[in-house]
């Protein structure tokens, strides 16, 4: 696992760009048909999407199927990274009953306002309630918005570190980037957002890339990158893989579920950035 603070790789996210108003409205209407957070699905459902598509992507899905047991989709509304992180993080705490993690995050970020949402205590909400609340717009959007402001706060606090990457990506100042590309709901996320949120919360995030890239030797591989919080030492990095794993397809993030005790296979390569 590599500490990402040595460098931040430019994202490949597909932006709406110069699409017409009609196309944007059509996209929003289509996205609204899907819940904010879907149910768990087998990886075969992902393969079904590409049956008439790229053979490379189908081969990569086969590789993923050897290591991951399920996918959980999120709505493609521009908030998919934050929504995927939100659910995966809370689901982990709920399943692991990690009270220490609940205490840590509440103390470090003063999340008293999330007392009725954060699981892990004796009065923990059920899994069904977590899914229900994650699909409730008022609750789900509130947490997404909160994480957006946490991310913006981290970027502003460490402006000297983030400024070169922001300038190269958007030719804007740190403050402009936060106001235009981080804080507003519906703005897509790139490696800068992931880096900042991981550092702010002290939570490692693994992103697996399903795209057309392949290894130099000509074989098909699946790349991944581990975003490791600043200050994490090498021993801590090697102790375990991140408990949050997201699948990135250009412009969208979903949640992946590793098989029990699975390790990164030879044809699932770590990205060195």
C-alpha positions as CSV (number, residue, x, y, z in Angstrom):
1,X,0.0,0.0,0.0
2,X,1.5,3.3,-1.0
3,X,1.0,6.6,0.8
4,X,-0.7,8.8,-1.8
5,X,0.6,12.0,-0.3
6,X,3.8,11.6,-2.3
7,X,1.7,12.5,-5.3
8,X,-1.9,12.8,-6.5
9,X,-2.8,11.3,-9.8
10,X,-5.0,13.2,-12.2
11,X,-8.5,11.7,-12.4
12,X,-10.1,10.4,-15.5
13,X,-13.6,11.3,-14.6
14,X,-16.0,12.1,-17.5
15,X,-17.6,15.5,-17.0
16,X,-20.9,16.7,-18.4
17,X,-18.9,19.4,-20.1
18,X,-20.7,21.2,-22.9
19,X,-23.7,18.9,-23.1
20,X,-27.0,20.5,-23.9
21,X,-29.5,21.4,-21.2
22,X,-31.8,18.7,-22.6
23,X,-29.1,16.1,-22.3
24,X,-28.3,17.1,-18.7
25,X,-32.0,17.0,-17.8
26,X,-32.3,13.6,-19.4
27,X,-29.3,12.3,-17.5
28,X,-30.7,13.7,-14.2
29,X,-34.1,12.1,-14.9
30,X,-32.5,8.7,-15.6
31,X,-30.4,8.9,-12.5
32,X,-33.4,9.7,-10.4
33,X,-34.9,6.3,-11.3
34,X,-32.2,4.6,-9.3
35,X,-32.0,4.6,-5.5
36,X,-29.2,6.6,-3.8
37,X,-27.8,3.2,-2.6
38,X,-28.7,0.0,-4.3
39,X,-28.8,-3.6,-3.0
40,X,-25.8,-6.0,-3.1
41,X,-25.5,-7.7,-6.5
42,X,-23.2,-10.5,-7.7
43,X,-20.4,-9.5,-10.0
44,X,-22.2,-11.4,-12.8
45,X,-24.6,-8.4,-12.9
46,X,-21.7,-6.2,-13.9
47,X,-20.6,-8.6,-16.6
48,X,-24.1,-8.6,-18.0
49,X,-23.7,-4.8,-18.8
50,X,-20.7,-5.5,-21.0
51,X,-21.8,-8.6,-22.9
52,X,-22.0,-6.7,-26.1
53,X,-19.1,-4.4,-25.2
54,X,-15.4,-4.4,-24.8
55,X,-13.7,-7.8,-24.5
56,X,-11.0,-6.2,-22.3
57,X,-13.6,-5.0,-19.8
58,X,-15.2,-8.4,-19.7
59,X,-11.8,-10.0,-19.0
60,X,-11.2,-7.6,-16.3
61,X,-14.6,-8.3,-14.7
62,X,-13.6,-12.0,-14.7
63,X,-10.5,-11.0,-12.8
64,X,-12.5,-9.0,-10.3
65,X,-14.9,-11.9,-9.9
66,X,-12.1,-14.0,-8.5
67,X,-11.4,-11.5,-5.7
68,X,-14.7,-9.7,-5.0
69,X,-18.0,-11.3,-4.0
70,X,-20.5,-8.5,-4.7
71,X,-21.1,-4.9,-6.0
72,X,-23.4,-2.3,-4.5
73,X,-24.4,0.4,-7.0
74,X,-25.0,4.1,-6.1
75,X,-26.9,6.7,-8.0
76,X,-25.0,8.4,-10.8
77,X,-25.8,12.0,-9.7
78,X,-22.4,13.4,-9.2
79,X,-22.3,12.5,-5.5
80,X,-21.5,8.8,-6.1
81,X,-18.0,8.9,-4.5
82,X,-19.2,10.5,-1.3
83,X,-22.4,8.4,-1.2
84,X,-20.4,5.2,-1.8
85,X,-17.9,6.2,0.9
86,X,-20.6,7.1,3.3
87,X,-22.5,3.8,3.1
88,X,-19.3,1.6,3.0
89,X,-17.9,3.3,6.0
90,X,-21.0,3.1,8.1
91,X,-21.7,-0.5,7.0
92,X,-18.2,-1.4,8.2
93,X,-18.8,0.1,11.6
94,X,-22.2,-1.6,11.9
95,X,-20.8,-5.1,11.0
96,X,-17.6,-4.8,12.9
97,X,-19.1,-3.2,16.0
98,X,-16.0,-1.0,16.1
99,X,-16.8,1.2,19.0
100,X,-13.3,2.6,19.1
101,X,-13.7,3.8,15.5
102,X,-17.0,5.5,16.3
103,X,-15.4,7.3,19.3
104,X,-12.4,8.3,17.2
105,X,-14.3,9.8,14.4
106,X,-16.7,11.6,16.7
107,X,-14.0,13.1,18.8
108,X,-11.7,14.1,15.9
109,X,-14.5,15.6,13.8
110,X,-17.1,16.6,16.4
111,X,-19.8,14.5,14.7
112,X,-22.4,14.8,17.5
113,X,-25.0,15.7,14.9
114,X,-24.6,12.1,13.5
115,X,-25.2,10.4,16.8
116,X,-28.5,8.9,15.5
117,X,-26.8,7.7,12.3
118,X,-23.5,6.3,13.3
119,X,-23.8,2.6,14.2
120,X,-21.5,0.6,16.5
121,X,-22.9,1.3,20.0
122,X,-25.3,-0.8,22.2
123,X,-28.2,1.2,20.6
124,X,-26.9,0.6,17.1
125,X,-29.3,0.9,14.2
126,X,-30.0,-2.3,12.2
127,X,-28.6,-3.0,8.7
128,X,-32.1,-2.5,7.3
129,X,-32.3,0.9,9.0
130,X,-28.9,1.9,7.6
131,X,-30.1,1.0,4.0
132,X,-33.3,2.9,4.6
133,X,-31.6,6.0,5.9
134,X,-29.1,5.9,3.1
135,X,-31.9,6.0,0.6
136,X,-33.7,8.8,2.4
137,X,-32.8,12.0,0.6
138,X,-32.8,14.3,3.7
139,X,-30.5,12.0,5.6
140,X,-28.3,10.8,2.8
141,X,-27.8,14.2,1.2
142,X,-27.1,15.7,4.7
143,X,-24.2,13.3,5.3
144,X,-22.9,13.7,1.7
145,X,-22.9,17.5,2.1
146,X,-21.1,17.2,5.5
147,X,-18.4,15.1,3.9
148,X,-18.0,17.6,1.1
149,X,-17.4,20.4,3.6
150,X,-15.0,18.2,5.5
151,X,-13.1,17.6,2.2
152,X,-13.1,21.3,1.4
153,X,-11.8,22.1,4.9
154,X,-8.9,19.7,4.5
155,X,-8.0,21.1,1.1
156,X,-8.0,24.7,2.4
157,X,-6.0,23.7,5.6
158,X,-3.3,22.1,3.5
159,X,-3.5,24.5,0.5
160,X,0.2,24.4,0.0
161,X,0.1,20.7,-0.7
162,X,-3.0,20.6,-2.9
163,X,-2.4,23.8,-4.8
164,X,-0.1,22.4,-7.5
165,X,-2.5,19.6,-8.3
166,X,-5.5,21.9,-8.4
167,X,-3.8,24.4,-10.6
168,X,-2.8,21.6,-13.0
169,X,-6.3,20.2,-13.1
170,X,-8.5,23.2,-13.2
171,X,-6.4,26.3,-13.4
172,X,-8.2,27.8,-10.4
173,X,-7.2,28.8,-6.9
174,X,-7.6,26.5,-4.0
175,X,-10.6,28.5,-2.7
176,X,-12.2,28.7,-6.1
177,X,-11.8,24.9,-6.6
178,X,-13.5,24.2,-3.2
179,X,-16.4,26.6,-3.9
180,X,-16.9,25.3,-7.5
181,X,-15.8,21.6,-7.5
182,X,-16.0,20.3,-3.9
183,X,-18.7,22.0,-1.8
184,X,-21.7,22.0,-4.3
185,X,-23.8,18.9,-4.5
186,X,-23.7,17.0,-7.8
187,X,-20.0,17.9,-8.6
188,X,-18.0,14.8,-9.5
189,X,-15.0,13.8,-7.5
190,X,-11.4,13.1,-8.5
191,X,-8.2,12.0,-6.7
192,X,-7.9,15.4,-5.0
193,X,-11.3,14.8,-3.2
194,X,-10.4,11.2,-2.2
195,X,-7.0,12.3,-0.9
196,X,-8.5,15.1,1.2
197,X,-11.3,13.0,2.6
198,X,-9.1,10.1,3.5
199,X,-6.6,12.4,5.2
200,X,-9.3,14.3,7.1
201,X,-11.0,11.2,8.4
202,X,-7.9,9.1,8.8
203,X,-9.6,6.3,6.8
204,X,-7.8,4.4,4.0
205,X,-9.7,4.0,0.7
206,X,-9.0,1.5,-2.1
207,X,-10.1,2.4,-5.6
208,X,-10.2,-0.3,-8.2
209,X,-10.2,0.9,-11.8
210,X,-12.4,-0.8,-14.5
211,X,-11.2,0.9,-17.7
212,X,-9.4,0.1,-20.9
213,X,-5.9,0.4,-19.5
214,X,-3.7,-2.7,-19.5
215,X,-0.2,-3.7,-18.4
216,X,2.9,-3.1,-20.5
217,X,3.5,-6.8,-21.1
218,X,0.3,-7.0,-23.1
219,X,-1.7,-9.1,-20.6
220,X,-5.0,-7.9,-19.0
221,X,-4.7,-6.5,-15.5
222,X,-6.9,-4.5,-13.1
223,X,-5.3,-1.6,-11.5
224,X,-6.0,-0.3,-8.0
225,X,-4.7,2.5,-5.8
226,X,-4.8,2.7,-2.0
227,X,-5.4,6.2,-0.6
228,X,-3.6,6.1,2.7
229,X,-4.1,8.8,5.3
230,X,-1.2,11.2,5.9
231,X,0.9,10.1,8.9
232,X,0.3,6.4,8.4
233,X,3.5,4.5,8.9
234,X,4.8,1.6,6.9
235,X,3.9,-1.0,9.5
236,X,0.3,0.2,9.7
237,X,0.1,0.1,5.9
238,X,1.2,-3.5,5.7
239,X,-1.1,-4.6,8.5
240,X,-4.3,-4.8,6.5
241,X,-5.9,-3.6,3.3
242,X,-8.4,-0.7,3.4
243,X,-11.8,-1.8,4.6
244,X,-13.4,0.5,2.0
245,X,-13.1,-0.6,-1.6
246,X,-14.7,1.4,-4.4
247,X,-15.0,0.5,-8.1
248,X,-14.3,3.3,-10.5
249,X,-15.6,3.4,-14.0
250,X,-15.0,6.7,-15.8
251,X,-17.3,9.2,-14.2
252,X,-18.8,6.9,-11.5
253,X,-18.0,5.0,-8.2
254,X,-19.7,2.0,-6.8
255,X,-18.9,-0.2,-3.8
256,X,-17.0,-3.5,-4.0
257,X,-17.1,-6.3,-1.4
258,X,-13.9,-8.5,-1.2
259,X,-14.2,-12.2,-0.7
260,X,-13.3,-13.3,2.8
261,X,-9.5,-13.2,3.4
262,X,-8.9,-12.3,-0.3
263,X,-5.6,-10.9,-1.3
264,X,-4.6,-8.8,-4.3
265,X,-3.9,-11.3,-7.1
266,X,-1.0,-11.1,-9.5
267,X,-3.2,-9.6,-12.3
268,X,-4.7,-7.0,-9.9
269,X,-1.9,-4.4,-9.8
270,X,-1.3,-1.5,-7.5
271,X,-1.0,1.8,-9.3
272,X,2.2,3.6,-8.5
273,X,1.6,7.3,-8.6
